[in-house]
C-alpha cells in the first residue's frame, strides 16, 4: 500500500505564521546591503542570523533552517526539487516529521556591472519564485508558504521588505 507524505506529515499550525512573518519583517527592517552588488544568498544568510536573535521568534516552538533540500516524498526514489531559502519547523515533540513553513526569498532589484535590472516579473510569473509554490515544488502537502522580496535602492543600501 502506497501513502502520500501529506497523509502522515502534520500541517504547520496557521496560528504560528503571523509570528514568523512579524519576525521576518522586524529583522528585515534592520538588514542593509553591505555593498551595491551583494547577492540574495548573502542577504538571506544575514537575515537568518538576525532571525536567530529575534526574541519573539525564539519564544515560539519553531526552529529555523537555511538552504534545506526539498524532496518529492510521493515517490520511493526521491528526487530533489530544490532548496528552500528559509524553512521553519514546528516542534511536535518526539512525533516526526515536524511540519514546516517555507519562505522563498528573491532579490528583485539587481545591480550588475552593466547596470540595474528589475527581476520582479521573472520571479512573479517565471519558473522560480511564486511558481515554486503554485506548482507545488516547494509546497507539496502544505497549506501555505511565503515569499520574501528584497528591494534595495542601491545608493543608501536601504531595503524594503515584503512578505506574502
N, C-alpha and C positions, 0 to 999 in steps of 0.2 A: 504494500500500500504506500502510495506517494503522498506526502503532505507539503503544502506551501509553507514557507517561513512565516508568512503572515498569520498562520494558524497558531503558531507557538511563540512568536515574539510579541510581548505585550506592547501596546501603543504608548507613545510618550504622553504623559499627562498634560492635557491642554492648559491647565492652570499654571504650569511652570513656564510656558512660553513667554508670557509677559515679563517675568523676572529676567529671563535670558535677554530678550530684546532691550529691556531697560539697561541692563549691564553693558550690552554692546554699544548702545548709544552713549552712555556715560563714559565708557572707556574710549570710545571713538572720538569724543569731543576733546580728549587730551592727546590724540595722535596727530603728529605733524610729520611731514616728509623731511628726511634728513638732507636730501638733495633732489634737484629737479627730476632726475631720471630714476628715482627709487622705484623698484618694481613691486608688484602686487604681493608676491610671496614674502618680501621683507616687511611690508606693511602688516600683513596677516600675522607674521611671527611676532612683531612688536605689539599688535593688538592682543594676541593671546597672552603675552606677558602682562599686559595691563589687566586683562580679564582674570588672570590668576590671582591678582591682588584685590579685586573688587569685593568689598565686604558683603554687598548684597547677594552676589552670586555664591560666595564662599559659604553663606549661611544656608544654602539650599543643598539637597542631597543629589548634587549634579557634579559630574566630573567632565572636564574639558580636554579634548584631544585635538591635535592639529595634523593635517595631511594623513587621514586614515584611509586605507584602501577599501573600496566598496565592491562587494561581490554579488552576483546573481545567485541567490540561495535557492532558487527554484530548481536548479539542476544539480545532479550529483557531482558532475565535473564543473566546479565553479570557475567562472571567468571574471576577471577583474573588470569592473565597469568604469572605474575612475577613482579619483581620490577626493575626499571631502576636504574643504578648506578648514572648517570648524565643525567638530562633532561633540555634542553634549550627550552624555549618558546619564540616565536617571537610575539611581540605585534602588533596586528592589530587594536588597539584602543578598541572600545566597541564591535566590531564583534567577537563573540566567537563561538566555542572554538579556542584558539590560536594554530597555527601549532607548532609542536615540532620536535626537533632533539635529538636523544638519543645516549648516549655513554655507552657502556658496558665495564667495567674495569675488568681486570683479573690479578692476581698475578701469574706470570709464573715460577719463580724460588723460591721454597718454602723451608724454613728451618724448619724442625721438630726436636724434641728432639732426634729422631733416625737418623737424618742426612738430607741431601739435596735431593730434588726431583724436576724434571722439569715437569711442568704441560702443556707444550706447546701443545702436541698432544691432551690432554684431552679437551682443550678449542678451539682448531682449528677444530678438527673433531668430538668431542663429542657433547652431548646434550646441554651443556651450551656454552657460548661464541658465536662464529660466527654463530652457528646453530640457535641461538635465532633470528637472522636476516634472515637467509636463509629460515627458516620455518615460518617466519613472526609472531612469537610470540611477538617480541619486535618492529616490524616494519610494522605492518599491516596498509596498506594505506599510507605508507611513501615511498618516493623515495630514501632516504638514511639514514644511521645510521653510527655510528662509533664504533670502537673497540680500546681500550687502553690497552697496556700491561705494567705491572710493572715488570722490570727485575733489580734486585739488586745483587751486588757482594758478599754480606754477610759480608765481613770484614770491608770495609770502609763505608758501608751502602750508597754508592753512587748508583744512579739508572740510568737506561736507559729507555727512554720512546719511544714508537712507537704508532702511530695512523694510522688507515686505515679506 
